[in-house]
Amino acid sequence: MEKRKVSIGTCARAFSSPCIHERACVRCSLLQPDPVQRGRLEEIRDNLIARIAEAEREGRLGEVEGLSVSLAGAEDKLAQVTGRAASALVALPMPIPRREP
């Protein structure tokens, strides 16, 4: 099975299936974020926060709702990246050779 590489990670959607998010990958639960793209995800999150503040000032409540969904997705992807980075190193005990009697 071939994986789809997207700008911030890998898409786990079944090959030749339609994308319901229309390339709004940050909202998608099938996106597996690449830890290398952490900075890009932070930029996306910060941009969404600024866009939500602007939409609220302008009274565009429908836009606020949609952007809030994307913001939740971006924060989830950042949490996934942080969790992977924290769990990348595993402490293993030193093996102890068995003594033959």
C-alpha positions in Angstrom: 0.0 0.0 0.0 1.4 3.3 -1.0 1.2 6.2 1.4 0.3 9.8 0.3 2.8 12.4 1.3 1.2 15.8 2.0 2.8 19.0 3.2 2.6 18.3 6.9 2.7 14.6 7.1 1.2 11.4 5.5 -2.4 10.8 4.6 -3.7 7.4 5.7 -6.8 7.6 3.5 -7.5 4.5 1.4 -6.0 4.8 -2.1 -8.4 6.1 -4.7 -11.0 7.2 -2.0 -12.3 10.7 -2.2 -11.1 13.3 0.3 -14.0 14.9 2.2 -11.8 17.7 3.6 -10.7 19.1 0.2 -7.1 19.3 1.3 -7.8 20.8 4.7 -5.6 18.1 6.2 -5.2 19.7 9.6 -8.9 18.8 10.3 -8.5 15.2 9.2 -8.1 12.3 11.6 -6.3 10.4 8.9 -3.4 12.8 8.8 -0.3 11.4 10.4 1.8 14.5 11.1 5.5 14.5 10.4 7.5 15.6 13.5 9.8 17.6 11.2 6.8 19.8 10.3 6.2 20.9 13.9 7.2 24.5 13.1 4.8 24.6 10.2 2.0 23.2 12.4 2.8 26.0 14.9 2.6 28.6 12.1 -0.8 27.2 11.0 -2.1 27.3 14.6 -0.9 30.8 15.2 -2.4 31.9 11.8 -5.8 30.3 12.8 -5.8 32.1 16.1 -5.2 35.5 14.4 -7.9 34.7 11.8 -10.4 33.8 14.5 -9.7 37.1 16.3 -10.2 39.0 13.1 -13.5 37.2 12.3 -14.8 37.8 15.8 -14.0 41.6 15.5 -15.8 41.6 12.1 -18.8 39.7 13.5 -18.4 36.8 11.0 -19.6 34.1 13.4 -19.9 31.3 10.8 -16.3 31.8 9.9 -15.3 31.7 13.6 -17.0 28.3 13.9 -15.2 26.8 10.9 -11.8 28.2 11.9 -12.3 26.9 15.4 -12.7 23.4 14.0 -9.4 23.8 12.1 -7.7 25.2 15.2 -8.8 22.2 17.3 -7.4 20.0 14.5 -4.1 21.9 14.4 -3.7 21.6 18.2 -4.5 17.9 18.0 -1.8 17.4 15.3 0.7 19.3 17.5 -0.1 17.1 20.5 0.4 14.0 18.3 3.8 15.3 17.2 4.8 16.2 20.8 3.6 12.7 22.0 5.7 11.0 19.3 8.7 13.0 20.1 8.4 12.3 23.8 7.9 8.6 23.2 10.6 8.2 20.6 13.2 7.2 23.2 12.6 4.1 25.2 14.8 3.1 28.1 15.6 -0.6 27.9 17.3 -2.5 30.7 20.7 -4.1 30.1 20.5 -7.7 29.3 21.9 -10.1 31.9 23.5 -13.2 30.5 22.2 -16.4 32.0 24.6 -18.6 33.8 24.6 -22.2 32.9 24.6 -24.5 35.9 
